[in-house]
């Protein structure tokens, strides 16, 4: 009898150890699943606090090339924009509403009617293990990109007023282009942005090859501001 009691006790002990080990195993599984779930759920948001004010002329798609050409010949950027299904041609871009409205008033007195269009990047939310790195990269692009846009704005105005030489203007454009090359991100995470950035870099490289006109630098600046103001669409 004692023999069978001992055997029964051993079996119960073995069964208890088995379920204990099994329990620990499932706890470990749940732990690692929890970590994976947390990593995939981890999120970091980037808000586009910078507002850009574009002075634009609205037009139909059928006449956009004509309007763009007229604006460019008159010294404006002539950059075509499509925002919320509306086509327009940007003459210039400013960093304050007051500056945009002041130029708008001046143009109106000369018979040119324009509209001020304000744009800023929507909030971008990144998920997963790379969320912090992605947010940090985009935050850097938004901050440094605005500084580059300011440099291009000042360069265009300096060339137009004759207070900057060709050498100084080219140095500014080349410097901005070099900085923008550093805006490229990991292809898997920033692929769509990299494509838009590639167009900006090519524009800067092209400007560095010839005589620099203020309207060409203005086009470059408006193109950059447009990309920064709408950067969220490249991560949607």
N, C-alpha and C positions, 0 to 999 in steps of 0.2 A: 504493500500500500504506500509505504513511504517512497518506494521507488517511483511509483506513478505520480505521487505528489511532487516529487523533485523534478521529474520530467515535465510535468504540467507547468510548474513554476518557471523552468528554463524556457519553455516555449512562450510563456507570457512575457518573460523578460526580453526574448528575442523579438517578439512581435512589437513590443513597446519601443525597442531600439529602431526597428524598421520604420515605424511610423514617425519616430522622432527625426530620423535621417530624412525621410520623405518630406516631412514638414519643413525642415531646414532647406531642402532642395527647392521646394516651392517658394519659400520666402526669398531665397536667392534669385529665383527666376522673376518673381514679382519686383524685387529690388532693381534688377537690371532693366526690366520692362519699364519700370517707373522712371529710371534715368533716361532711357530712350524717349519715353513719352514727354518728359520734361524738356529734353533737348529739342524735340520737334515742336513743342508748344512754346518754347522760349521765344519771346518777341521783343524787338526794340524798334521804337518809332523815331522817324526823322521828320521834323516839320520844316517846311520851307517858309521861313519867316521873312525872307527878302522879297519885296515887291518891286516889279519892273513896270514902268509906264511907257507904253509904246504909242507913238503918234502915227496913226494909220489912216489910209484912205480905203474905204470899203468899195468893193467892185464885184462884178460878176466873173465867174470863171472864164467866160468867153473873152473878157476884155483884160484879164489880169496881166498878160504879157505887155499890152500897150500901156497900161497904167504904170506897171513896174518900170518900163523903159523911160516913160516921161518923168517919173520921180527921180530915177537915177541920173538922167541928163540934167535935171534941175539941181543936182547936188545931194539928193537924199540917198538913203540906203537902197531903196527899191527891193527890199526883202519881202518875199511872198509868205504870208502866214495863213494857216487854216486852223481856226479855233472855234470849237463848238459848231462846226458845219458852216461857218461864215468865212468867206475869203476876203482878205484885205492885203494891202501893201504897206509895209512899215517904212516911214521916212526916217525915223530915228527912235532912240530909246533913252529914257531918263531914269534917274534914281529917286526922284521926288515928284510928287504931283504938281507942285508949284512950278518947277522948271518946265514940265511938259505943257502945262496950261499957258505959261508965258510964251513959249514958242508957238503954240496953237493960235494964240491971239495975234501974234505978229504975222503968221501966215494968212490968217483970216483977213487981216487988213490989206493984204496983197491979193486977195481973191481966191486963196486956196483953202478949201474947207477940209478939215480933218476931224478925227475922233481920237480921244485918249482911251486906250485900252490897258487896263491894269491886269497883270498876271503874277501869280506866285505859285510855287510848287505845292501841290497837295501833300498831305501827310503820307509818308511811305512807311509801311510796317514790314519788318524783316522777321522771318521765323527760322528756328532751328539753331544748330550749333554755330553757324557762321553769322548769326544775326548781328552780334556786336561788331564784328569786323566789317560787315556790309554797311551798317549804319555809320560807323566811323569813316569809312571811305567816302560815302555819299555826303556826309556832313563836311568833310574836307573839301570835296568838289564844290559844294554850294558856297562855302566861305571864301575859298581861294579864287573860285571862278568869278565871283562878284568883284573881287579886287582886280582881276585881269580885265574884266569888262570896264571897270573905271579907268584903267590905264589906256585901253583902246579909245574910250570916250574922250579922254584928255588929249590923246594923240591926234585923233581926227580933228578936234577943234584947234589944236596947235598948228597943224598943217594948213587948215583952212585960213587961219589968221596970219600965217606966215611967221609964227614965232618959233616953229620947230623946223629944223633942217631935214633933208631926206635921210641923212645918216642917223639922226636922232629918232626919226619916225620908224626907220627900218629896225633899229636896235630895240625899240619898244615892241614891235610886232614879233620879231624873232624871240624876244624874251618871253612874251606871252605864249607863243607857240611851244616853246621848250617846256614851260610849266604845264601846259595842257597835255603834253605827252605823258606826264606823270599821273594824269587822271584816269588812265586805262586801269581796269580792274580785271580780276580773274574772269576768264571768258565764260565759264559755266554760270557765274553769279551775276556778271555785269555785261553779258553779251550784247544786248540791244543798245545799252548805253555806249558801249565801245564803238558800235557802228556809227552812231550820231557823232561821237567824239572824233572818229576818223575823218568825217567830213569837215569838221572844224580845223583839225590839224592840217589837212590838205589845203584848206583855204589860207591858213597862215603861211604855209610853205610857198604857195603860189604868189602871195603878196610880197614875199621876201625876194622874189626873182627879178622884179622890174621897178619902174618908177611908181612911187607910192602916192596915190591920190586920197584926199580926205574922205570922199564918198565910198571908196573901197574899204578903208579902215572902218568907216561907219557901218557898212554892210557886215563886216566881220564882227563888230561889236553887237549889232542887233541879232545876228545869228547866234552868238554865244548867249546873249541874254534870253533869247527865245528857248534855247536848249535847257538852260538852267531853270527857267520859269516853268517848263513843262517836263522836267526830269522824271516826275512820278510816272508818266506814261511808259517810260522805258523799263519800269519795274512792276507793271500791273499784270 
